[in-house]
Amino acid sequence: MSLKNKTTETEEERIKRMKSQSYKLFFRVSLIVVVPAMLSTLIGYLIDRKFDIKPYGTLGSLLFFYIVTWVVLALFLKKSVFKNNE
């Protein structure tokens, strides 16, 4: 958005734009957290059944995906912050 557009934007339009951005960010972060949690549970369950090591397959899978989720979330937020600072 150019400087000219920022000065002509009303307070109501600014609030509407910020709400829209907030909802999009919440949805993306939710996907980054929920999808890996569901996948790790399913994969862990399958590992537990195949190797008969219940609950260690699920716990290992959850731990692995927990770490992956935080790395992806950090990269996503880093990208978002740099994008908004420009």
Backbone as XML, in Angstrom:
<?xml version="1.0"?>
<chain id="A" units="angstrom">
  <residue number="1" name="MET">
    <atom name="N" x="0.847" y="-1.164" z="0.000"/>
    <atom name="CA" x="0.000" y="0.000" z="0.000"/>
    <atom name="C" x="0.898" y="1.234" z="0.000"/>
  </residue>
  <residue number="2" name="SER">
    <atom name="N" x="0.607" y="2.174" z="-0.835"/>
    <atom name="CA" x="1.432" y="3.372" z="-0.921"/>
    <atom name="C" x="1.100" y="4.344" z="0.209"/>
  </residue>
  <residue number="3" name="LEU">
    <atom name="N" x="1.961" y="5.329" z="0.395"/>
    <atom name="CA" x="1.762" y="6.319" z="1.440"/>
    <atom name="C" x="0.480" y="7.107" z="1.210"/>
  </residue>
  <residue number="4" name="LYS">
    <atom name="N" x="0.174" y="7.383" z="-0.042"/>
    <atom name="CA" x="-1.027" y="8.142" z="-0.364"/>
    <atom name="C" x="-2.276" y="7.372" z="0.088"/>
  </residue>
  <residue number="5" name="ASN">
    <atom name="N" x="-2.303" y="6.061" z="-0.149"/>
    <atom name="CA" x="-3.456" y="5.261" z="0.249"/>
    <atom name="C" x="-3.587" y="5.170" z="1.767"/>
  </residue>
  <residue number="6" name="LYS">
    <atom name="N" x="-2.482" y="5.149" z="2.476"/>
    <atom name="CA" x="-2.532" y="5.075" z="3.929"/>
    <atom name="C" x="-3.139" y="6.330" z="4.529"/>
  </residue>
  <residue number="7" name="THR">
    <atom name="N" x="-2.859" y="7.464" z="3.950"/>
    <atom name="CA" x="-3.382" y="8.711" z="4.503"/>
    <atom name="C" x="-4.859" y="8.875" z="4.193"/>
  </residue>
  <residue number="8" name="THR">
    <atom name="N" x="-5.350" y="8.288" z="3.131"/>
    <atom name="CA" x="-6.765" y="8.431" z="2.782"/>
    <atom name="C" x="-7.623" y="7.311" z="3.360"/>
  </residue>
  <residue number="9" name="GLU">
    <atom name="N" x="-7.010" y="6.338" z="4.013"/>
    <atom name="CA" x="-7.747" y="5.222" z="4.592"/>
    <atom name="C" x="-8.436" y="5.694" z="5.881"/>
  </residue>
  <residue number="10" name="THR">
    <atom name="N" x="-9.724" y="5.436" z="5.966"/>
    <atom name="CA" x="-10.448" y="5.834" z="7.169"/>
    <atom name="C" x="-10.165" y="4.853" z="8.302"/>
  </residue>
  <residue number="11" name="GLU">
    <atom name="N" x="-10.511" y="5.270" z="9.499"/>
    <atom name="CA" x="-10.293" y="4.426" z="10.678"/>
    <atom name="C" x="-11.095" y="3.129" z="10.562"/>
  </residue>
  <residue number="12" name="GLU">
    <atom name="N" x="-12.298" y="3.216" z="10.052"/>
    <atom name="CA" x="-13.150" y="2.033" z="9.886"/>
    <atom name="C" x="-12.545" y="1.050" z="8.876"/>
  </residue>
  <residue number="13" name="GLU">
    <atom name="N" x="-12.006" y="1.563" z="7.781"/>
    <atom name="CA" x="-11.361" y="0.704" z="6.782"/>
    <atom name="C" x="-10.101" y="0.052" z="7.355"/>
  </residue>
  <residue number="14" name="ARG">
    <atom name="N" x="-9.354" y="0.798" z="8.149"/>
    <atom name="CA" x="-8.139" y="0.270" z="8.759"/>
    <atom name="C" x="-8.474" y="-0.862" z="9.728"/>
  </residue>
  <residue number="15" name="ILE">
    <atom name="N" x="-9.501" y="-0.672" z="10.535"/>
    <atom name="CA" x="-9.915" y="-1.710" z="11.482"/>
    <atom name="C" x="-10.392" y="-2.950" z="10.736"/>
  </residue>
  <residue number="16" name="LYS">
    <atom name="N" x="-11.144" y="-2.754" z="9.675"/>
    <atom name="CA" x="-11.639" y="-3.880" z="8.872"/>
    <atom name="C" x="-10.466" y="-4.646" z="8.245"/>
  </residue>
  <residue number="17" name="ARG">
    <atom name="N" x="-9.480" y="-3.930" z="7.726"/>
    <atom name="CA" x="-8.313" y="-4.557" z="7.114"/>
    <atom name="C" x="-7.498" y="-5.328" z="8.153"/>
  </residue>
  <residue number="18" name="MET">
    <atom name="N" x="-7.334" y="-4.750" z="9.322"/>
    <atom name="CA" x="-6.567" y="-5.410" z="10.377"/>
    <atom name="C" x="-7.278" y="-6.662" z="10.895"/>
  </residue>
  <residue number="19" name="LYS">
    <atom name="N" x="-8.599" y="-6.619" z="11.000"/>
    <atom name="CA" x="-9.359" y="-7.802" z="11.415"/>
    <atom name="C" x="-9.198" y="-8.916" z="10.397"/>
  </residue>
  <residue number="20" name="SER">
    <atom name="N" x="-9.273" y="-8.565" z="9.134"/>
    <atom name="CA" x="-9.114" y="-9.557" z="8.073"/>
    <atom name="C" x="-7.732" y="-10.198" z="8.137"/>
  </residue>
  <residue number="21" name="GLN">
    <atom name="N" x="-6.693" y="-9.398" z="8.329"/>
    <atom name="CA" x="-5.334" y="-9.921" z="8.441"/>
    <atom name="C" x="-5.185" y="-10.807" z="9.672"/>
  </residue>
  <residue number="22" name="SER">
    <atom name="N" x="-5.830" y="-10.429" z="10.755"/>
    <atom name="CA" x="-5.753" y="-11.222" z="11.988"/>
    <atom name="C" x="-6.399" y="-12.586" z="11.808"/>
  </residue>
  <residue number="23" name="TYR">
    <atom name="N" x="-7.566" y="-12.620" z="11.161"/>
    <atom name="CA" x="-8.248" y="-13.895" z="10.926"/>
    <atom name="C" x="-7.417" y="-14.802" z="10.026"/>
  </residue>
  <residue number="24" name="LYS">
    <atom name="N" x="-6.809" y="-14.225" z="9.000"/>
    <atom name="CA" x="-5.966" y="-15.019" z="8.099"/>
    <atom name="C" x="-4.763" y="-15.592" z="8.840"/>
  </residue>
  <residue number="25" name="LEU">
    <atom name="N" x="-4.130" y="-14.780" z="9.674"/>
    <atom name="CA" x="-2.977" y="-15.237" z="10.443"/>
    <atom name="C" x="-3.384" y="-16.339" z="11.419"/>
  </residue>
  <residue number="26" name="PHE">
    <atom name="N" x="-4.506" y="-16.169" z="12.113"/>
    <atom name="CA" x="-4.989" y="-17.183" z="13.042"/>
    <atom name="C" x="-5.268" y="-18.494" z="12.324"/>
  </residue>
  <residue number="27" name="PHE">
    <atom name="N" x="-5.884" y="-18.431" z="11.146"/>
    <atom name="CA" x="-6.198" y="-19.635" z="10.380"/>
    <atom name="C" x="-4.921" y="-20.351" z="9.952"/>
  </residue>
  <residue number="28" name="ARG">
    <atom name="N" x="-3.947" y="-19.605" z="9.469"/>
    <atom name="CA" x="-2.690" y="-20.216" z="9.022"/>
    <atom name="C" x="-1.936" y="-20.858" z="10.183"/>
  </residue>
  <residue number="29" name="VAL">
    <atom name="N" x="-1.854" y="-20.164" z="11.299"/>
    <atom name="CA" x="-1.149" y="-20.714" z="12.463"/>
    <atom name="C" x="-1.886" y="-21.945" z="12.978"/>
  </residue>
  <residue number="30" name="SER">
    <atom name="N" x="-3.219" y="-21.911" z="12.970"/>
    <atom name="CA" x="-3.997" y="-23.076" z="13.397"/>
    <atom name="C" x="-3.706" y="-24.280" z="12.512"/>
  </residue>
  <residue number="31" name="LEU">
    <atom name="N" x="-3.632" y="-24.063" z="11.222"/>
    <atom name="CA" x="-3.305" y="-25.164" z="10.312"/>
    <atom name="C" x="-1.904" y="-25.702" z="10.580"/>
  </residue>
  <residue number="32" name="ILE">
    <atom name="N" x="-0.968" y="-24.810" z="10.840"/>
    <atom name="CA" x="0.410" y="-25.230" z="11.094"/>
    <atom name="C" x="0.488" y="-26.086" z="12.360"/>
  </residue>
  <residue number="33" name="VAL">
    <atom name="N" x="-0.391" y="-25.857" z="13.320"/>
    <atom name="CA" x="-0.360" y="-26.601" z="14.579"/>
    <atom name="C" x="-1.242" y="-27.850" z="14.524"/>
  </residue>
  <residue number="34" name="VAL">
    <atom name="N" x="-2.453" y="-27.733" z="13.987"/>
    <atom name="CA" x="-3.431" y="-28.824" z="14.050"/>
    <atom name="C" x="-3.095" y="-29.973" z="13.090"/>
  </residue>
  <residue number="35" name="VAL">
    <atom name="N" x="-2.728" y="-29.667" z="11.881"/>
    <atom name="CA" x="-2.458" y="-30.721" z="10.896"/>
    <atom name="C" x="-1.313" y="-31.636" z="11.342"/>
  </residue>
  <residue number="36" name="PRO">
    <atom name="N" x="-0.175" y="-31.101" z="11.766"/>
    <atom name="CA" x="0.883" y="-32.001" z="12.241"/>
    <atom name="C" x="0.468" y="-32.811" z="13.479"/>
  </residue>
  <residue number="37" name="ALA">
    <atom name="N" x="-0.334" y="-32.231" z="14.364"/>
    <atom name="CA" x="-0.787" y="-32.972" z="15.544"/>
    <atom name="C" x="-1.641" y="-34.170" z="15.133"/>
  </residue>
  <residue number="38" name="MET">
    <atom name="N" x="-2.520" y="-33.961" z="14.177"/>
    <atom name="CA" x="-3.367" y="-35.059" z="13.702"/>
    <atom name="C" x="-2.530" y="-36.113" z="12.973"/>
  </residue>
  <residue number="39" name="LEU">
    <atom name="N" x="-1.624" y="-35.659" z="12.126"/>
    <atom name="CA" x="-0.757" y="-36.596" z="11.402"/>
    <atom name="C" x="0.116" y="-37.407" z="12.350"/>
  </residue>
  <residue number="40" name="SER">
    <atom name="N" x="0.682" y="-36.749" z="13.347"/>
    <atom name="CA" x="1.560" y="-37.461" z="14.265"/>
    <atom name="C" x="0.798" y="-38.493" z="15.074"/>
  </residue>
  <residue number="41" name="THR">
    <atom name="N" x="-0.429" y="-38.190" z="15.443"/>
    <atom name="CA" x="-1.237" y="-39.156" z="16.177"/>
    <atom name="C" x="-1.529" y="-40.375" z="15.310"/>
  </residue>
  <residue number="42" name="LEU">
    <atom name="N" x="-1.902" y="-40.136" z="14.075"/>
    <atom name="CA" x="-2.201" y="-41.241" z="13.158"/>
    <atom name="C" x="-0.949" y="-42.080" z="12.882"/>
  </residue>
  <residue number="43" name="ILE">
    <atom name="N" x="0.149" y="-41.423" z="12.565"/>
    <atom name="CA" x="1.395" y="-42.143" z="12.270"/>
    <atom name="C" x="1.873" y="-42.912" z="13.501"/>
  </residue>
  <residue number="44" name="GLY">
    <atom name="N" x="1.798" y="-42.273" z="14.668"/>
    <atom name="CA" x="2.195" y="-42.951" z="15.894"/>
    <atom name="C" x="1.333" y="-44.164" z="16.190"/>
  </residue>
  <residue number="45" name="TYR">
    <atom name="N" x="0.046" y="-44.042" z="15.961"/>
    <atom name="CA" x="-0.868" y="-45.170" z="16.172"/>
    <atom name="C" x="-0.501" y="-46.327" z="15.242"/>
  </residue>
  <residue number="46" name="LEU">
    <atom name="N" x="-0.226" y="-46.007" z="13.986"/>
    <atom name="CA" x="0.142" y="-47.054" z="13.026"/>
    <atom name="C" x="1.470" y="-47.711" z="13.402"/>
  </residue>
  <residue number="47" name="ILE">
    <atom name="N" x="2.428" y="-46.930" z="13.859"/>
    <atom name="CA" x="3.713" y="-47.492" z="14.300"/>
    <atom name="C" x="3.492" y="-48.400" z="15.516"/>
  </residue>
  <residue number="48" name="ASP">
    <atom name="N" x="2.674" y="-47.932" z="16.448"/>
    <atom name="CA" x="2.379" y="-48.745" z="17.639"/>
    <atom name="C" x="1.776" y="-50.093" z="17.268"/>
  </residue>
  <residue number="49" name="ARG">
    <atom name="N" x="0.844" y="-50.077" z="16.341"/>
    <atom name="CA" x="0.190" y="-51.325" z="15.938"/>
    <atom name="C" x="1.136" y="-52.246" z="15.187"/>
  </residue>
  <residue number="50" name="LYS">
    <atom name="N" x="1.939" y="-51.670" z="14.286"/>
    <atom name="CA" x="2.826" y="-52.503" z="13.459"/>
    <atom name="C" x="3.925" y="-53.158" z="14.294"/>
  </residue>
  <residue number="51" name="PHE">
    <atom name="N" x="4.535" y="-52.405" z="15.204"/>
    <atom name="CA" x="5.672" y="-52.916" z="15.962"/>
    <atom name="C" x="5.318" y="-53.325" z="17.399"/>
  </residue>
  <residue number="52" name="ASP">
    <atom name="N" x="4.063" y="-53.164" z="17.784"/>
    <atom name="CA" x="3.576" y="-53.530" z="19.110"/>
    <atom name="C" x="4.429" y="-52.888" z="20.218"/>
  </residue>
  <residue number="53" name="ILE">
    <atom name="N" x="4.591" y="-51.555" z="20.107"/>
    <atom name="CA" x="5.401" y="-50.823" z="21.088"/>
    <atom name="C" x="4.591" y="-49.714" z="21.759"/>
  </residue>
  <residue number="54" name="LYS">
    <atom name="N" x="3.307" y="-49.939" z="21.894"/>
    <atom name="CA" x="2.413" y="-48.928" z="22.456"/>
    <atom name="C" x="2.930" y="-48.460" z="23.806"/>
  </residue>
  <residue number="55" name="PRO">
    <atom name="N" x="2.999" y="-47.231" z="24.133"/>
    <atom name="CA" x="2.657" y="-45.962" z="23.492"/>
    <atom name="C" x="3.865" y="-45.240" z="22.904"/>
  </residue>
  <residue number="56" name="TYR">
    <atom name="N" x="5.006" y="-45.930" z="22.791"/>
    <atom name="CA" x="6.245" y="-45.247" z="22.425"/>
    <atom name="C" x="6.266" y="-44.748" z="20.980"/>
  </residue>
  <residue number="57" name="GLY">
    <atom name="N" x="5.579" y="-45.406" z="20.083"/>
    <atom name="CA" x="5.502" y="-44.930" z="18.705"/>
    <atom name="C" x="4.758" y="-43.610" z="18.619"/>
  </residue>
  <residue number="58" name="THR">
    <atom name="N" x="3.641" y="-43.538" z="19.340"/>
    <atom name="CA" x="2.859" y="-42.302" z="19.351"/>
    <atom name="C" x="3.626" y="-41.183" z="20.027"/>
  </residue>
  <residue number="59" name="LEU">
    <atom name="N" x="4.259" y="-41.473" z="21.136"/>
    <atom name="CA" x="5.019" y="-40.444" z="21.844"/>
    <atom name="C" x="6.197" y="-39.937" z="21.008"/>
  </residue>
  <residue number="60" name="GLY">
    <atom name="N" x="6.902" y="-40.845" z="20.363"/>
    <atom name="CA" x="8.004" y="-40.436" z="19.498"/>
    <atom name="C" x="7.534" y="-39.603" z="18.321"/>
  </residue>
  <residue number="61" name="SER">
    <atom name="N" x="6.436" y="-40.023" z="17.738"/>
    <atom name="CA" x="5.871" y="-39.284" z="16.609"/>
    <atom name="C" x="5.405" y="-37.897" z="17.044"/>
  </residue>
  <residue number="62" name="LEU">
    <atom name="N" x="4.751" y="-37.813" z="18.199"/>
    <atom name="CA" x="4.308" y="-36.515" z="18.706"/>
    <atom name="C" x="5.493" y="-35.593" z="18.990"/>
  </residue>
  <residue number="63" name="LEU">
    <atom name="N" x="6.542" y="-36.133" z="19.574"/>
    <atom name="CA" x="7.731" y="-35.331" z="19.857"/>
    <atom name="C" x="8.369" y="-34.823" z="18.569"/>
  </residue>
  <residue number="64" name="PHE">
    <atom name="N" x="8.504" y="-35.696" z="17.585"/>
    <atom name="CA" x="9.090" y="-35.296" z="16.300"/>
    <atom name="C" x="8.263" y="-34.192" z="15.642"/>
  </residue>
  <residue number="65" name="PHE">
    <atom name="N" x="6.945" y="-34.390" z="15.562"/>
    <atom name="CA" x="6.102" y="-33.398" z="14.909"/>
    <atom name="C" x="5.990" y="-32.109" z="15.729"/>
  </residue>
  <residue number="66" name="TYR">
    <atom name="N" x="6.135" y="-32.204" z="17.043"/>
    <atom name="CA" x="6.154" y="-31.009" z="17.885"/>
    <atom name="C" x="7.336" y="-30.120" z="17.502"/>
  </residue>
  <residue number="67" name="ILE">
    <atom name="N" x="8.492" y="-30.726" z="17.350"/>
    <atom name="CA" x="9.690" y="-29.975" z="16.957"/>
    <atom name="C" x="9.527" y="-29.398" z="15.549"/>
  </residue>
  <residue number="68" name="VAL">
    <atom name="N" x="9.036" y="-30.217" z="14.626"/>
    <atom name="CA" x="8.822" y="-29.754" z="13.249"/>
    <atom name="C" x="7.827" y="-28.596" z="13.217"/>
  </residue>
  <residue number="69" name="THR">
    <atom name="N" x="6.762" y="-28.694" z="14.008"/>
    <atom name="CA" x="5.748" y="-27.642" z="14.040"/>
    <atom name="C" x="6.343" y="-26.319" z="14.497"/>
  </residue>
  <residue number="70" name="TRP">
    <atom name="N" x="7.163" y="-26.344" z="15.549"/>
    <atom name="CA" x="7.759" y="-25.105" z="16.035"/>
    <atom name="C" x="8.738" y="-24.507" z="15.039"/>
  </residue>
  <residue number="71" name="VAL">
    <atom name="N" x="9.468" y="-25.349" z="14.329"/>
    <atom name="CA" x="10.393" y="-24.836" z="13.303"/>
    <atom name="C" x="9.600" y="-24.173" z="12.173"/>
  </residue>
  <residue number="72" name="VAL">
    <atom name="N" x="8.559" y="-24.850" z="11.705"/>
    <atom name="CA" x="7.727" y="-24.288" z="10.626"/>
    <atom name="C" x="7.046" y="-23.006" z="11.091"/>
  </residue>
  <residue number="73" name="LEU">
    <atom name="N" x="6.542" y="-22.998" z="12.321"/>
    <atom name="CA" x="5.887" y="-21.810" z="12.858"/>
    <atom name="C" x="6.864" y="-20.643" z="12.972"/>
  </residue>
  <residue number="74" name="ALA">
    <atom name="N" x="8.077" y="-20.910" z="13.423"/>
    <atom name="CA" x="9.085" y="-19.851" z="13.531"/>
    <atom name="C" x="9.434" y="-19.284" z="12.154"/>
  </residue>
  <residue number="75" name="LEU">
    <atom name="N" x="9.588" y="-20.157" z="11.170"/>
    <atom name="CA" x="9.883" y="-19.687" z="9.806"/>
    <atom name="C" x="8.730" y="-18.877" z="9.244"/>
  </residue>
  <residue number="76" name="PHE">
    <atom name="N" x="7.506" y="-19.332" z="9.486"/>
    <atom name="CA" x="6.322" y="-18.615" z="9.001"/>
    <atom name="C" x="6.224" y="-17.229" z="9.635"/>
  </residue>
  <residue number="77" name="LEU">
    <atom name="N" x="6.398" y="-17.166" z="10.944"/>
    <atom name="CA" x="6.297" y="-15.875" z="11.621"/>
    <atom name="C" x="7.445" y="-14.942" z="11.237"/>
  </residue>
  <residue number="78" name="LYS">
    <atom name="N" x="8.636" y="-15.500" z="11.038"/>
    <atom name="CA" x="9.768" y="-14.691" z="10.589"/>
    <atom name="C" x="9.469" y="-14.082" z="9.219"/>
  </residue>
  <residue number="79" name="LYS">
    <atom name="N" x="8.916" y="-14.901" z="8.337"/>
    <atom name="CA" x="8.550" y="-14.417" z="7.006"/>
    <atom name="C" x="7.473" y="-13.342" z="7.099"/>
  </residue>
  <residue number="80" name="SER">
    <atom name="N" x="6.498" y="-13.534" z="7.976"/>
    <atom name="CA" x="5.405" y="-12.571" z="8.142"/>
    <atom name="C" x="5.907" y="-11.256" z="8.700"/>
  </residue>
  <residue number="81" name="VAL">
    <atom name="N" x="6.807" y="-11.312" z="9.668"/>
    <atom name="CA" x="7.325" y="-10.086" z="10.277"/>
    <atom name="C" x="8.137" y="-9.289" z="9.279"/>
  </residue>
  <residue number="82" name="PHE">
    <atom name="N" x="9.009" y="-9.965" z="8.517"/>
    <atom name="CA" x="9.799" y="-9.249" z="7.521"/>
    <atom name="C" x="8.924" y="-8.679" z="6.417"/>
  </residue>
  <residue number="83" name="LYS">
    <atom name="N" x="7.867" y="-9.382" z="6.062"/>
    <atom name="CA" x="6.956" y="-8.905" z="5.027"/>
    <atom name="C" x="6.246" y="-7.641" z="5.509"/>
  </residue>
  <residue number="84" name="ASN">
    <atom name="N" x="5.834" y="-7.604" z="6.773"/>
    <atom name="CA" x="5.112" y="-6.447" z="7.308"/>
    <atom name="C" x="6.022" y="-5.250" z="7.575"/>
  </residue>
  <residue number="85" name="ASN">
    <atom name="N" x="7.311" y="-5.487" z="7.778"/>
    <atom name="CA" x="8.247" y="-4.377" z="8.043"/>
    <atom name="C" x="8.646" y="-3.635" z="6.777"/>
  </residue>
  <residue number="86" name="GLU">
    <atom name="N" x="8.443" y="-4.254" z="5.629"/>
    <atom name="CA" x="8.851" y="-3.605" z="4.372"/>
    <atom name="C" x="7.889" y="-2.534" z="3.951"/>
  </residue>
</chain>
